[in-house]
Amino acid sequence: MRAASPSRDHRAHAGLLVLALVSVAAHARADAPTADPVLAQLIADSLAARPELAARAATVRAQRARVPQAGALPDPMLQVGIQNDGFTGIEIGTMPTSFVSIMIGQTFPWPGKRDLRTQLASLDVDAASLDVDRLRRTTEADVRRAYLALVLARDRLALLDHLTALWGQSAEAARLTYEVGGGAQSDILRAQLEQRRLAQRRLALEAEAATLTQELNRLRGHDLDEPIAATPTLAELGAPAPIDEAAARADALAQSPELARARLAATAGARATALARKGSYPDLTVSAGIMVRGVDLPPMWQLSVGVPLPIYADRKQRRAVAERRAQTDAARLDVDAVAQVLTLRVHERATALAALAATIAIYRDSLLPLSKATAESTLAQYAVGKVSFAAVLDGNAGVLGDEDAYLRALAAAHRLVIALDELSLAPVAIDDGGAMTGATMPGVTATTAAAATTSAPAAAAAAAPAAAGGGMGGM
């Protein structure tokens, strides 16, 4: 029985590697967004179950209950007293100036004060309702971010599966080549070493996916370890549509809870200033009473009207007006400031998303095909003994590094859209998806870092987590 020729075995295993690379490169190409019922259900569950939302709703009810209180009249005052001549006995009925008195008094605020207090309390209800709106938006965004992170973690696990298969086939090719005298034993050891590293890195990714599942279950009030249904891939979600900046800016200015709250504060400041001006106008207190002097003497009655004297108006009422005016001015300036920040954030996100869309297009249309072609060419040259096994490893790592960076770019684009929908005022944090070096790819070590096509700033950004965690958590 004839033994297979070394070149034939070599080419056969190189062909297997090429097929594996093609399958990796094909798994993240589709960019057509699809509906996601799993995410929709997670959001609905979270909005229904999150205790913070129920607490905010209770706050709205509490503020609404304050509205009629603010406009109500002060409670009337009932007084019962006795007036007696001398200390030796009760002289009611015998002395004309001895009597039992019953008096009732009511304070009537100056016209307009009650209406202004009611309006201020109503504005507090509106402010509490805006807090509910903000928490609803934040809850939805939290679910979407955690879900996106879970999708990315699962995609990276799938990418790790492809890399595991590549290393397995690489190890087999190195073994066969070594057996026929065409390679070195170090190639086999290197392949085995990388396989062990992949197993270690898989544990980190599985722990990350489990943690994200627990976070989603907490947000929706389910058992922490309840599994989340199969998620689509980032490639199936596709790249987000470009942002219509004019429409997004108009939507942000119309619906932002922070901007609406700032406007409410300015309105409340104007109402409070008007109320402070009325502080110099006295509230009227009317009292009426009857004095019973006994059965033999006719009763007496009393009617009185009282008002406070604003003799300290220069230190109290006028200062209160000045205080409210300053607070109103500050609130109006806050409206301008929030509107400016909202406009800036929309512009930043539109700019960043456009850059990411171009980056994703480069990966999809040119960088990934070129990376795959480079790996195929390297494999072909290795099959005829023109390059070393290290070159094959570099080619494999380059393809996988670019695929991972492509996934990161898609995830970064979706995070921008989530922040835009949330109407967040937080600064834009851009992850261009290219911050992927060999140190952060599973199975890619420092010797293969040059194979990944990244910018210098991006590589520096990726190096920090890789140094801290040995590259395992950076995938």
Rosetta blueprint (number, residue, H / E / L):
1 M L
2 R L
3 A L
4 A L
5 S L
6 P H
7 S H
8 R H
9 D H
10 H H
11 R H
12 A H
13 H H
14 A H
15 G H
16 L H
17 L H
18 V H
19 L H
20 A H
21 L H
22 V H
23 S H
24 V H
25 A H
26 A H
27 H L
28 A L
29 R L
30 A L
31 D L
32 A L
33 P L
34 T L
35 A L
36 D L
37 P H
38 V H
39 L H
40 A H
41 Q H
42 L H
43 I H
44 A H
45 D H
46 S H
47 L H
48 A H
49 A H
50 R L
51 P H
52 E H
53 L H
54 A H
55 A H
56 R H
57 A H
58 A H
59 T H
60 V H
61 R H
62 A H
63 Q H
64 R H
65 A H
66 R H
67 V H
68 P H
69 Q H
70 A H
71 G H
72 A L
73 L L
74 P L
75 D L
76 P L
77 M E
78 L E
79 Q E
80 V E
81 G E
82 I E
83 Q E
84 N L
85 D L
86 G L
87 F L
88 T L
89 G L
90 I L
91 E L
92 I L
93 G L
94 T L
95 M L
96 P L
97 T L
98 S L
99 F E
100 V E
101 S E
102 I E
103 M E
104 I E
105 G E
106 Q E
107 T E
108 F E
109 P L
110 W L
111 P L
112 G L
113 K H
114 R H
115 D H
116 L H
117 R H
118 T H
119 Q H
120 L H
121 A H
122 S H
123 L H
124 D H
125 V H
126 D H
127 A H
128 A H
129 S H
130 L H
131 D H
132 V H
133 D H
134 R H
135 L H
136 R H
137 R H
138 T H
139 T H
140 E H
141 A H
142 D H
143 V H
144 R H
145 R H
146 A H
147 Y H
148 L H
149 A H
150 L H
151 V H
152 L H
153 A H
154 R H
155 D H
156 R H
157 L H
158 A H
159 L H
160 L H
161 D H
162 H H
163 L H
164 T H
165 A H
166 L H
167 W H
168 G H
169 Q H
170 S H
171 A H
172 E H
173 A H
174 A H
175 R H
176 L H
177 T H
178 Y H
179 E H
180 V L
181 G L
182 G L
183 G L
184 A L
185 Q H
186 S H
187 D H
188 I H
189 L H
190 R H
191 A H
192 Q H
193 L H
194 E H
195 Q H
196 R H
197 R H
198 L H
199 A H
200 Q H
201 R H
202 R H
203 L H
204 A H
205 L H
206 E H
207 A H
208 E H
209 A H
210 A H
211 T H
212 L H
213 T H
214 Q H
215 E H
216 L H
217 N H
218 R H
219 L H
220 R L
221 G L
222 H L
223 D L
224 L L
225 D L
226 E L
227 P L
228 I L
229 A L
230 A L
231 T L
232 P L
233 T L
234 L H
235 A H
236 E H
237 L H
238 G L
239 A L
240 P L
241 A L
242 P L
243 I L
244 D L
245 E H
246 A H
247 A H
248 A H
249 R H
250 A H
251 D H
252 A H
253 L H
254 A H
255 Q H
256 S L
257 P H
258 E H
259 L H
260 A H
261 R H
262 A H
263 R H
264 L H
265 A H
266 A H
267 T H
268 A H
269 G H
270 A H
271 R H
272 A H
273 T H
274 A H
275 L H
276 A H
277 R H
278 K H
279 G H
280 S H
281 Y L
282 P L
283 D L
284 L E
285 T E
286 V E
287 S E
288 A E
289 G E
290 I E
291 M E
292 V E
293 R L
294 G L
295 V L
296 D L
297 L L
298 P L
299 P L
300 M E
301 W E
302 Q E
303 L E
304 S E
305 V E
306 G E
307 V L
308 P L
309 L L
310 P L
311 I L
312 Y L
313 A L
314 D L
315 R L
316 K L
317 Q H
318 R H
319 R H
320 A H
321 V H
322 A H
323 E H
324 R H
325 R H
326 A H
327 Q H
328 T H
329 D H
330 A H
331 A H
332 R H
333 L H
334 D H
335 V H
336 D H
337 A H
338 V H
339 A H
340 Q H
341 V H
342 L H
343 T H
344 L H
345 R H
346 V H
347 H H
348 E H
349 R H
350 A H
351 T H
352 A H
353 L H
354 A H
355 A H
356 L H
357 A H
358 A H
359 T H
360 I H
361 A H
362 I H
363 Y H
364 R H
365 D H
366 S H
367 L H
368 L H
369 P H
370 L H
371 S H
372 K H
373 A H
374 T H
375 A H
376 E H
377 S H
378 T H
379 L H
380 A H
381 Q H
382 Y H
383 A H
384 V L
385 G L
386 K L
387 V L
388 S L
389 F H
390 A H
391 A H
392 V H
393 L H
394 D H
395 G H
396 N H
397 A H
398 G H
399 V H
400 L H
401 G H
402 D H
403 E H
404 D H
405 A H
406 Y H
407 L H
408 R H
409 A H
410 L H
411 A H
412 A H
413 A H
414 H H
415 R H
416 L H
417 V H
418 I H
419 A H
420 L H
421 D H
422 E H
423 L L
424 S L
425 L L
426 A L
427 P L
428 V L
429 A L
430 I L
431 D L
432 D L
433 G L
434 G L
435 A L
436 M L
437 T L
438 G H
439 A H
440 T H
441 M L
442 P L
443 G L
444 V L
445 T L
446 A H
447 T H
448 T H
449 A H
450 A H
451 A H
452 A L
453 T L
454 T L
455 S L
456 A H
457 P H
458 A H
459 A H
460 A H
461 A H
462 A H
463 A H
464 A H
465 P H
466 A H
467 A H
468 A H
469 G H
470 G L
471 G L
472 M L
473 G L
474 G L
475 M L
